[in-house]
Amino acid sequence: MGTGVNSLPYHHPLILADRIVQLDHQTRGRMMFGVGPGQLTSDAAMLGIDPNDQRQRMMESFEVIKALFASETVNAETDWFICRDAVLQMKPYSNFEVACASTMSPSGSKLAGRYGTGMISVAATEPAAFEVLDYNYQVWNEEAARNGHVADRNSWRLMGPMHIAETEAEARKNCEYGLQWIFNYLSHIIPLGDPNAPPPPTDYEAFVDAALESGQMVIGTPDMAVAQLHRLQEKTGGFGSFLMFGADIANWPTTKRSYELFAEEVMPHFTGQLNPVQTSYDFVTGQGNKWVDATLTAQLNTIAEYEEERAVR
C-alpha cells in the first residue's frame, strides 16, 4: 500500500510519523511512505502557507521524521513546529520503503539522495518535467554519494497518464469521459509547461493529438504504450517502475480493460516472460510437418503392432 505523497508542510512531523508507523503495523510491513512538499498551492493557501516556504519546510520535517523512525528522541524548533523530547510510542514494524516525490525542481531528488530513499517522478511524461528527468537523477545520485548512500534505479518510479484499448480510435472514444475535464483542472494548479505557451486546444480530438505529439500521455494501443516506456528508458538510462496516473480519464469498465491489456501485452514485452514461449513456437512451426509425421507414424506403428498381437491370439 503506497501512501501517495504526504505533503510534509501540511502536517506536524511527530503526528505524521506516528500515523505512518501505525499504518506499518496494520499492514504488517506492506506499506510504502511517500513524501513531497505539496503540489497544490491552493491547499497551501487554505493553510496560510507561503508556497515559497514549502520545500524548506519539507526538508525540516523529513529530518525529524527520519530521526523518529530511527527511535531517536527529537528536540527541534522551527518557525512552524516544535518538538520537545518527541519520541514515538512504537518502533516501526518493518524497514518500509520511503520515496520522495520529484517534479521539476531538484528539492525532491536532493532529499532522496541526502537520506537514501527512493524517488517518484510524478509527472515524468509532462514535456517540461520529461526534459529534467536525467538532471534530477544526477542530483539524486550526487547527493546520495555525498551522504554515503546509493541512488538505486530500481527505487525510481515514473508516473504518467496512459489509457489503452484494442485500437487507438477506441481508446480516444473511451477518454471522452473525463480526460479534458481532469487536465483542464490540472492546468490551473500545476505549472509544468512554458507559461507563455498557448493554452491546449479546446477541441477534443485536437487536444488528444497535441498530447500524443508532445509525449505527454498515451491514449492508444499497447504498442504505443511500449514505445512510451522505451522513450522513458532512453531518457533516464533505466528506472524501476512505471506508475499509471490514477484518475477517471475513462469510465471504470474501460479503465479495467486498459489495465488488463497492459498486463497481457505491455508488461510481457519488458519482463521477457513470452520469449521462451515464442522461441518454442518458432522452433516447432519451423520444422514443417516433422513432428506431426513422427506422431502419426508412431500411432500407425502402435496400431499395426496391436493388430499383429491380436492375430496371434
N, C-alpha and C positions, 0 to 999 in steps of 0.2 A: 504494500500500500504506500504510494507516494503521497506526501502531503501537498504537493504542488509547491508554490512559492509562498512561504510565510514572510510577509513584508515586515522585517525586523523593526523599523522605526515606529510601527503602529502598536507594539507590544512591550510591556516591561520584560526584560530578559529573564528574570527569575521565574515569572509566571509562565512564560512560553516554554522555557526549559522544562519546567515541572510537567506541563501538558504533554510535551513530546516524550518524556520518559514514561509517563503513564501509558501513552499510545504504544510505546515499545514493549511494555509489559503485556498490554492487552492483545497485541498481535504476535506475541512470543518471538519478537525479533524480526518479523516480516514487515518491516517498515523502513521508509527512506525519508529523510528530513531535507526539504528544500528551502533555501533562504534567498532573499533578494531585498532590494531597497524599497520596493513598492513602485510599480509601473504606472498605476492610476493616480495621477496628481489630483484628480477630483476627490479621491479618498483622503489624500494628504490635506487638501483644503478643508474638508469637513472636520479633520482632527486638529486644524490650526498649525500644520507643519509646513514650513517653507520647503518647496521642492529642492532647493539648493542644499538643504541640510540632510536630505535622506540618505545619501551614500556614506557620509561621515557617520551618521547615526547607525547605519547598518554595521559598519566596522566596529564601532564602540560596543554595540550589543553582542555581536558574534564573539568577540573576545571573551566577554563574560559568560556567554552560553557554553562555549567550549570548555572553559575552566569548570563550570558547574557540572557538565557531563563527566569531567575527569575527577569528580568527587572533591574538588577543592572548595575551600571557604573563601568567598569573594567579598572584598571591600572595594567599592568603586563609586565614584560620584562624577556625573556629567551634568550638563545643563538641562537634561531631560529625564534622568533616572538616578536613583541612589540605591546601592546595595550595601547593607551593613551586616557583616558576618553572615552573608547569604550562603545557604547550603541546601542541596536537595535532600528530601526525606528518604528517597530511594535511589540506589545506584541504577544505571541503565541495565536493562535485561540483556542487551547484546551490544556488540560493536557495530551499530547500524550505520548505514551509508549516509553521508551528508553531501549535498550538491549545492553549489552557488549558481544562481541564475546570472546569465550574461546576455546583454542585447547589443548595445553599441559601444558604450563606454568601457574602459578597462577595469572598472571597480569590481565587478563580479569575478573576472578572471584573476585579478590581483589577489582578491580574498581567497579564492580557491587555491592558488599557489601558496599563499602565506600559511594556510592551515592544513594543506594536504588533502583537500576534499575533491570531489568530482565537480563537473561543471555542466550546466544545462544552457545551451544557446537557444533561447526561447523564441527567437524569430529568425531562425537560420536561413530561411529561403526568401525573406524580405530583401529586395535588391541591395539596399544600403547596409543592412546587417550582414548579408552574404559576403560583401566585399571585405569586411573586417574579421571574418571567421579565422583566417590564418593569423592575423595580428593578435586576436585575443588568445589563440593557442600559444603564441610566442610569449605573451605576457604571463600566462598561466605557467608555462614551462620555466621561464626565467625566475619568477617569484618562488616556484617550488624548489628549484635548485638552490636559491639563496637561503632558503629556510630548511634545507635538509629533507625535502620531500621529492616525490616523483609525480609528474603530471601524466597519469596513466590514460592513454587514449580510450581504453575500454570503459573508463568512467566519464566519458564525454558524450552527452546526449544532445542531439539536434532535433528541433521541432519545426514542423511546417504543415500547412494545410494540404490535405490530399483527399480526393474522393474519386474512386474508380468504379467503372462498370464494364460490361462486355464491349461497349462501343463508346467512343467519345461523345456522340450525339446523345446517348442515353445518360451519360454522366452529367452533361450540361443540363439536360432536362431535369434531372434529379435535384440539381443545385439551385434551380429557380426558387426552391422552397425557402432558403434563408441566406444564401451567400452574400448578396449585395447588402442586405439589411445589417448583417454582422460586420462586414468590412466598412460600411459607412460609419457605424458606431466606433470601430477601432481607429478610423482615420481622425476622429475628433479627440482621441486621448493618447495615441502613441505616435510621436513624431519620428518616423523612421526614414522617410524619403527627403528629397530636396524640398524645402518649404516654398521655394519659388516655382516648383513644377506645377503644371496644370492639374486640376483635380481629375480623378479617374472618370472614365465615361459613365454616363447615366444609363445608356442603352445596355441591356443585359449581355447580349452577345458580344458587343464591343468591349465591355468590362472583362469578360472571360478571355477574349482574345489578348487584351493587354496584359492580363495577369499571367497567361501562359507564355507570352513572348518574353516577359521580364524574368520568368522563372520563379515568380512569387508563390505559385502553387501548382498543383496538378489537379486538373479536372478532366479526366480522360480514361485511359486504358491502363492495364497492368504494365504494358511495355513503356508507357510514358512515366509510370512510377519508377520502373527500373532505371530509366535514363536519368531521372531526377536524383536518385540515390548515387548513381555513378558520378554525376556532376558534383554532389556534395563530397564524395570521396576524393575526387581530384582536387577540389579547392582546399580541403582540410589536411590531406595526407593520411586520412583514416580516422574513424571515430567508433564509439562503442554501440550506440543505439540510435534509431530514428523514432521519434515520438510524433504521432499524428495529432494535429491541432484538434482539440475536442470541443467542437461547437456544432450547433444544429444547422450546418450549411445544407443538409438534406434531411428528409424525414428518417425515422428510425429503421424501418424495413430496408430502405436502400442504403443507409449507412451500415447496417449489419452486413448486407451483401458486399459492400465495399471492403469491409474487414475480411470477409471470407475470401474474396478474390486476392486480397493482399497476402493472406496466409497460403493460398493454393498456388499462386502464380508468381508472386514477387519474392517472398521470403526464400523459397527453394532456389531461386536464381543465385542468391548470395550465400546460403548455407551449404550448397553443393549436395543436398540430400537426393536430388534427382539424377545426379551424374552417374552413379553406378547402375541405376535402372536404365537410363538411356544407353549406356555402354553395352549392357546386356542385350537390350532390344536390338541395337545396331548389329551386334555380333550374330544374333540368331537370324535376323532377316537378311543379313549379308551373305548367308550360306545357301541362299536359294531354297530348294526342296530337300536339302541334305538330311535335315533332322526328321522331316515328315516321312521321307522314304525309308529312313532307318527304323522309325517306329512301325511303319506299315509292314516292312519286311519281317520284323520281329513278331508282329501279330500273326502274319500268314504262316511263318515257321511254326509258331506255337500251335496253330490250328492243325497244320499238317502232322505234327508230332502226336497230337492228341488223337487224330483220326487213325493213325498207324497203330497206336496203343489199343484203340477201340477194336480195330480189325483183328488184332492178335487175340484179344479176349473173346 
